[in-house]
């Protein structure tokens, strides 16, 4: 191709990216994340409480009034503490400190909204409590919550707002949570295990027993944070690596849709639209570190081509969290918190081809869950999560 044609194409591509870049509007938080708090193990969360957005940062807990465009960010608690997450019970706040490196104080309890606090980290956590990513609060009982370690601690539950903890399982998930319509259902999932094995376990009795759903999912796709349909308890959805996982029978069976022309994007956050659950959103980041969004307007059956945000202000624009406020999406990344119009996102994306995981995944497992290489011998095997006789 001639040089001038290349130059024209480059200008067109740049103009298109500049136009698309207007979709993301900075909320001006401007908190720079240190280099030792990046990647999978630093995922600070945010929460929308009424019209107020609360954001965990490496400098404490900040808030902003979303109903007032002129409002400024306010430091409201835990000044100078790098936070991962928090839960609230009235004026009581239990905060989770970032603890990638071993730190003895990472569960902090405040009775005045975060102005003062005390360490209540259990003794058995100390010295090994790194990579706790979130606190997941029970939908109706604020005293009950879950937490888990990505490394060697496991999954834990408290029923007294963090004073004591009971071990539920030895799993070491990235993500765990309650089903909001039936909190006896608890899930744990992981998209970044070192052995690249997709990990999904579900308990239907409050964590007493667990069912392994991992073999129903292709081993290379991963599974991230779960989203639940707001009115139909049977419908769940979660992102994976360049794919979307969904169930229509309360987690019993799963389908993986590989996004044919979306290579190696970890879709970490999913959400059903608060007003119209036929619309589903996904947030993730590309291999180059750019933020990406995509949406479905038919409940997750088909997906629009991902929108790539060309603005990149850090070496790796890692996406930390996604929330909703009215007709806006809120995306928290390493550089800032951004506001996105839902209607504009849908307008600026177009359909892409989805394929089922079975079209490109032919992995076969034995009954012990071990992947078989080569042509399997005769017998009973597991293919795509189902027993088949060969």
C-alpha positions as CSV (number, residue, x, y, z in Angstrom):
1,X,0.0,0.0,0.0
2,X,1.3,3.5,-0.9
3,X,2.6,5.7,1.9
4,X,-0.1,8.4,1.4
5,X,-2.9,5.9,1.6
6,X,-1.4,4.6,4.9
7,X,-1.3,8.2,6.2
8,X,-5.0,8.7,5.2
9,X,-6.0,5.5,6.9
10,X,-4.1,6.5,10.0
11,X,-5.8,9.9,10.2
12,X,-9.2,8.3,9.7
13,X,-8.5,5.8,12.5
14,X,-7.2,8.6,14.8
15,X,-10.3,10.7,14.1
16,X,-12.6,7.7,14.8
17,X,-10.8,7.0,18.1
18,X,-11.0,10.7,19.1
19,X,-14.7,10.8,18.4
20,X,-15.3,7.5,20.3
21,X,-13.1,8.8,23.2
22,X,-15.9,11.3,24.1
23,X,-17.9,8.4,25.4
24,X,-15.8,8.3,28.5
25,X,-16.2,11.4,30.7
26,X,-13.7,11.8,33.6
27,X,-15.1,12.5,37.0
28,X,-11.8,14.0,38.1
29,X,-10.8,11.8,40.9
30,X,-7.2,12.0,39.8
31,X,-5.8,9.5,42.3
32,X,-2.6,7.9,40.8
33,X,-2.1,4.3,41.7
34,X,1.5,3.4,42.8
35,X,3.3,0.7,40.7
36,X,3.2,-1.8,43.5
37,X,-0.6,-1.8,43.6
38,X,-1.5,-2.8,40.1
39,X,-2.9,-5.9,38.3
40,X,-5.0,-8.7,39.6
41,X,-4.3,-8.3,43.3
42,X,-5.2,-4.6,43.6
43,X,-8.8,-4.1,42.6
44,X,-10.2,-1.3,44.7
45,X,-14.0,-1.2,44.7
46,X,-16.7,1.5,44.6
47,X,-20.2,1.7,45.9
48,X,-23.2,3.8,45.0
49,X,-25.3,4.7,48.0
50,X,-28.3,6.8,46.9
51,X,-26.8,9.7,45.0
52,X,-23.4,9.4,46.6
53,X,-20.5,7.5,45.0
54,X,-17.9,6.1,47.4
55,X,-14.5,5.0,46.0
56,X,-11.7,3.1,47.7
57,X,-8.4,4.5,46.7
58,X,-4.7,4.2,47.7
59,X,-5.2,7.3,49.9
60,X,-8.4,6.5,51.7
61,X,-12.2,6.5,51.0
62,X,-13.5,9.3,48.8
63,X,-17.0,10.4,47.9
64,X,-18.8,12.5,45.3
65,X,-22.4,13.6,44.9
66,X,-23.5,12.3,41.5
67,X,-26.6,14.4,41.5
68,X,-24.6,17.6,41.4
69,X,-22.2,18.1,38.4
70,X,-20.4,20.8,40.4
71,X,-19.7,18.7,43.4
72,X,-16.1,18.0,44.5
73,X,-14.5,14.8,45.7
74,X,-14.3,14.6,49.5
75,X,-12.0,12.4,51.6
76,X,-14.4,10.9,54.1
77,X,-12.4,8.3,56.0
78,X,-9.3,6.1,56.4
79,X,-7.0,8.8,55.4
80,X,-3.7,7.6,53.9
81,X,-4.8,3.9,53.9
82,X,-4.8,2.0,50.6
83,X,-8.3,0.4,50.5
84,X,-9.6,-2.5,48.6
85,X,-13.3,-2.5,49.7
86,X,-15.6,-1.7,52.6
87,X,-19.1,-2.6,53.9
88,X,-21.4,-0.4,56.0
89,X,-23.8,-0.9,58.9
90,X,-25.1,2.5,59.8
91,X,-22.2,4.6,61.0
92,X,-20.1,1.4,61.4
93,X,-17.7,0.8,58.5
94,X,-15.5,-2.3,58.0
95,X,-12.8,-1.6,55.6
96,X,-10.4,-4.0,53.8
97,X,-6.9,-2.7,53.4
98,X,-4.9,-3.6,50.3
99,X,-2.6,-6.4,51.4
100,X,-0.6,-7.8,48.4
101,X,2.4,-7.9,50.6
102,X,1.9,-9.5,54.0
103,X,0.4,-7.0,56.4
104,X,-0.8,-7.7,59.9
105,X,-3.5,-5.0,59.9
106,X,-6.0,-5.3,57.0
107,X,-9.4,-5.4,58.5
108,X,-10.2,-2.0,60.0
109,X,-13.4,-1.2,61.9
110,X,-14.7,2.3,62.3
111,X,-17.7,3.5,64.3
112,X,-17.8,7.0,62.9
113,X,-17.8,6.5,59.1
114,X,-14.0,6.1,58.9
115,X,-12.7,9.1,60.8
116,X,-11.2,6.8,63.4
117,X,-10.7,3.1,63.3
118,X,-9.2,0.0,65.0
119,X,-7.5,-3.1,63.7
120,X,-9.7,-6.2,64.1
121,X,-7.7,-8.6,61.9
122,X,-8.1,-12.2,63.3
123,X,-4.9,-13.7,64.6
124,X,-5.1,-16.6,62.1
125,X,-5.0,-14.2,59.2
126,X,-2.0,-12.3,60.3
127,X,1.3,-13.0,58.5
128,X,-0.5,-14.7,55.6
129,X,-3.4,-12.3,54.7
130,X,-2.3,-10.9,51.4
131,X,-4.5,-10.8,48.3
132,X,-7.9,-10.4,50.0
133,X,-9.8,-8.7,47.2
134,X,-13.3,-7.8,48.5
135,X,-15.9,-7.9,51.2
136,X,-19.2,-9.2,50.0
137,X,-22.1,-8.2,52.2
138,X,-25.3,-10.3,52.6
139,X,-28.2,-8.6,50.8
140,X,-30.5,-8.4,53.9
141,X,-28.2,-9.0,56.9
142,X,-25.5,-6.3,57.2
143,X,-23.6,-8.3,59.9
144,X,-23.0,-11.2,57.5
145,X,-20.3,-11.0,54.8
146,X,-17.8,-13.1,52.8
147,X,-14.1,-12.7,52.1
148,X,-11.5,-14.9,50.5
149,X,-7.8,-15.0,49.7
150,X,-6.4,-15.6,46.3
151,X,-3.6,-17.5,47.8
152,X,-3.6,-19.9,50.8
153,X,-6.2,-18.8,53.3
154,X,-9.5,-19.9,51.6
155,X,-13.0,-18.5,51.9
156,X,-14.5,-17.1,55.1
157,X,-17.8,-15.9,56.5
158,X,-18.6,-13.6,59.4
159,X,-22.0,-13.1,61.0
160,X,-21.0,-10.4,63.5
161,X,-19.6,-7.7,61.3
162,X,-16.1,-8.9,61.2
163,X,-15.4,-9.8,64.8
164,X,-15.2,-13.5,64.2
165,X,-14.8,-15.5,61.0
166,X,-15.6,-19.1,60.1
167,X,-13.9,-21.0,57.2
168,X,-16.4,-22.0,54.6
169,X,-14.1,-23.7,52.0
170,X,-10.5,-24.2,51.1
171,X,-11.0,-22.7,47.7
172,X,-8.9,-19.6,46.9
173,X,-11.2,-17.6,44.5
174,X,-10.8,-14.2,43.1
175,X,-14.5,-13.5,43.4
176,X,-17.2,-14.7,45.7
177,X,-20.7,-13.5,46.6
178,X,-24.3,-14.1,47.6
179,X,-27.2,-14.6,45.2
180,X,-29.2,-11.4,45.9
181,X,-32.6,-13.1,45.5
182,X,-31.6,-16.2,47.4
183,X,-28.6,-15.6,49.7
184,X,-28.3,-19.2,50.7
185,X,-26.7,-19.6,47.3
186,X,-23.0,-18.6,47.3
187,X,-20.6,-18.8,44.5
188,X,-16.8,-18.7,44.1
189,X,-15.0,-18.2,40.8
190,X,-11.5,-17.5,39.4
191,X,-10.3,-16.3,36.1
192,X,-6.5,-16.0,36.8
193,X,-5.3,-19.3,38.3
194,X,-1.7,-20.0,37.4
195,X,-2.6,-23.3,35.9
196,X,-5.3,-21.6,33.7
197,X,-8.0,-23.9,34.9
198,X,-11.5,-22.3,35.0
199,X,-12.8,-22.5,38.6
200,X,-16.4,-22.3,39.6
201,X,-18.0,-23.8,42.8
202,X,-21.6,-23.1,44.0
203,X,-23.2,-23.8,47.4
204,X,-27.0,-23.9,47.7
205,X,-27.0,-24.2,51.5
206,X,-25.1,-21.2,52.8
207,X,-21.7,-22.7,52.3
208,X,-22.2,-26.1,54.1
209,X,-21.7,-28.1,50.9
210,X,-20.4,-27.2,47.5
211,X,-20.9,-28.3,43.9
212,X,-18.1,-28.1,41.4
213,X,-19.2,-26.6,38.1
214,X,-15.7,-26.2,36.7
215,X,-15.8,-29.1,34.3
216,X,-18.8,-27.5,32.5
217,X,-16.6,-24.6,31.4
218,X,-13.7,-24.7,28.9
219,X,-10.5,-24.8,30.9
220,X,-8.8,-21.8,29.2
221,X,-11.6,-19.2,29.4
222,X,-11.7,-18.3,33.1
223,X,-14.7,-16.8,34.9
224,X,-14.8,-13.5,36.7
225,X,-17.4,-11.6,38.9
226,X,-21.0,-12.9,38.7
227,X,-24.0,-10.8,37.8
228,X,-27.6,-11.9,38.7
229,X,-30.8,-11.1,36.9
230,X,-32.8,-8.6,39.1
231,X,-36.0,-10.6,39.0
232,X,-35.3,-14.1,37.5
233,X,-33.2,-16.1,40.0
234,X,-32.3,-18.6,37.4
235,X,-30.4,-16.2,35.1
236,X,-26.8,-15.5,36.0
237,X,-24.0,-14.1,33.8
238,X,-20.3,-13.6,34.0
239,X,-17.4,-12.6,31.8
240,X,-14.4,-14.7,31.0
241,X,-11.3,-14.4,28.8
242,X,-12.8,-13.2,25.4
243,X,-16.0,-15.0,26.3
244,X,-19.3,-14.7,28.2
245,X,-20.6,-17.5,30.6
246,X,-24.3,-17.7,31.3
247,X,-26.8,-20.0,33.0
248,X,-30.6,-20.1,32.8
249,X,-31.2,-22.8,35.5
250,X,-29.8,-21.3,38.7
251,X,-26.2,-22.3,38.1
252,X,-26.9,-26.0,37.3
253,X,-25.7,-25.9,33.7
254,X,-23.5,-23.3,31.9
255,X,-23.0,-22.1,28.3
256,X,-19.8,-20.3,27.2
257,X,-20.0,-17.9,24.2
258,X,-16.7,-17.2,22.7
259,X,-16.6,-13.8,21.1
260,X,-15.2,-14.6,17.7
261,X,-13.5,-11.3,16.9
262,X,-12.5,-10.2,20.4
263,X,-9.1,-11.7,21.2
264,X,-8.0,-12.3,24.8
265,X,-10.0,-9.6,26.6
266,X,-10.6,-10.4,30.3
267,X,-14.2,-9.3,30.8
268,X,-14.1,-8.9,34.6
269,X,-17.3,-7.1,35.4
270,X,-20.9,-7.8,34.3
271,X,-24.2,-6.0,35.1
272,X,-27.8,-6.4,34.1
273,X,-29.3,-3.0,33.5
274,X,-31.2,-1.7,36.5
275,X,-34.2,-0.6,34.5
276,X,-34.2,-3.1,31.6
277,X,-32.5,-6.4,32.4
278,X,-32.6,-7.4,28.7
279,X,-29.6,-5.1,28.4
280,X,-26.4,-6.5,29.9
281,X,-23.0,-4.7,30.1
282,X,-19.5,-6.0,30.3
283,X,-16.3,-4.1,31.3
284,X,-12.7,-5.3,30.8
285,X,-9.4,-4.3,29.3
286,X,-7.5,-5.3,26.2
287,X,-4.0,-6.8,26.2
288,X,-2.6,-3.4,25.5
289,X,-4.1,-2.1,28.7
290,X,-7.0,-0.1,27.1
291,X,-10.5,0.0,28.7
292,X,-13.2,-1.9,26.8
293,X,-17.0,-2.0,27.1
294,X,-19.6,-4.1,25.4
295,X,-23.3,-4.7,25.7
296,X,-26.1,-7.1,24.8
297,X,-29.7,-5.9,24.1
298,X,-31.2,-9.4,24.2
299,X,-30.3,-10.6,27.7
300,X,-26.9,-11.9,26.8
301,X,-27.8,-14.1,23.8
302,X,-25.8,-11.9,21.4
303,X,-23.3,-9.2,22.0
304,X,-22.3,-6.0,20.3
305,X,-18.7,-5.4,19.1
306,X,-16.6,-4.2,22.0
307,X,-16.0,-0.5,22.4
308,X,-12.3,0.3,23.0
309,X,-11.5,3.5,24.9
310,X,-8.4,5.0,23.2
311,X,-7.5,7.3,26.1
312,X,-4.6,5.7,28.0
313,X,-2.9,7.7,30.7
314,X,-1.1,4.8,32.6
315,X,1.1,2.0,31.3
316,X,-1.7,-0.5,32.0
317,X,-5.2,0.9,32.2
318,X,-6.6,-1.9,34.4
319,X,-10.3,-1.8,35.1
320,X,-11.1,-2.1,38.8
321,X,-14.9,-1.9,39.0
322,X,-18.1,-1.1,37.2
323,X,-21.4,0.3,38.7
324,X,-24.6,1.9,37.5
325,X,-26.2,5.3,38.3
326,X,-29.4,6.1,36.5
327,X,-28.8,6.1,32.8
328,X,-25.0,6.1,33.3
329,X,-22.3,3.4,33.7
330,X,-19.5,4.2,36.1
331,X,-16.1,2.6,35.3
332,X,-13.2,2.8,37.8
333,X,-9.8,2.3,36.2
334,X,-6.2,3.0,37.2
335,X,-6.3,6.6,35.9
336,X,-9.8,7.8,37.1
337,X,-13.5,7.1,37.5
338,X,-15.4,7.6,34.2
339,X,-19.0,8.2,33.5
340,X,-20.5,6.6,30.3
341,X,-23.9,7.2,28.8
342,X,-25.7,3.8,28.4
343,X,-27.6,5.0,25.4
344,X,-24.5,6.3,23.7
345,X,-22.7,3.0,24.3
346,X,-25.5,1.0,22.7
347,X,-25.6,3.5,19.8
348,X,-21.8,3.3,19.1
349,X,-21.5,-0.5,19.1
350,X,-22.6,-3.0,16.5
351,X,-23.3,-6.8,16.6
352,X,-20.5,-9.3,16.4
353,X,-20.6,-13.0,15.8
354,X,-20.7,-15.3,18.8
355,X,-19.8,-18.9,18.7
356,X,-20.4,-21.6,21.3
357,X,-17.4,-22.9,23.2
358,X,-18.0,-26.3,21.7
359,X,-17.0,-25.0,18.3
360,X,-13.4,-24.4,19.3
361,X,-13.1,-26.4,22.5
362,X,-12.8,-30.1,22.2
363,X,-11.2,-30.9,25.5
364,X,-12.1,-34.3,27.0
365,X,-11.8,-35.1,30.7
366,X,-11.9,-38.4,32.6
367,X,-14.3,-38.8,35.5
368,X,-11.7,-37.5,38.0
369,X,-11.6,-34.2,36.1
370,X,-8.2,-34.8,34.4
371,X,-7.9,-33.5,30.9
372,X,-7.0,-36.2,28.4
373,X,-4.5,-35.7,25.6
374,X,-4.6,-37.3,22.2
375,X,-7.5,-39.6,21.2
376,X,-9.2,-40.9,24.4
377,X,-9.7,-44.6,24.9
378,X,-13.2,-46.1,25.0
379,X,-15.2,-45.5,28.1
380,X,-17.1,-42.7,29.9
381,X,-15.7,-39.2,29.5
382,X,-16.7,-35.6,30.2
383,X,-17.1,-33.4,27.2
384,X,-18.3,-29.8,27.6
385,X,-19.5,-30.6,31.1
386,X,-21.6,-33.7,30.1
387,X,-20.9,-37.4,30.4
388,X,-20.5,-39.2,27.1
389,X,-19.9,-42.8,26.3
390,X,-17.3,-43.5,23.6
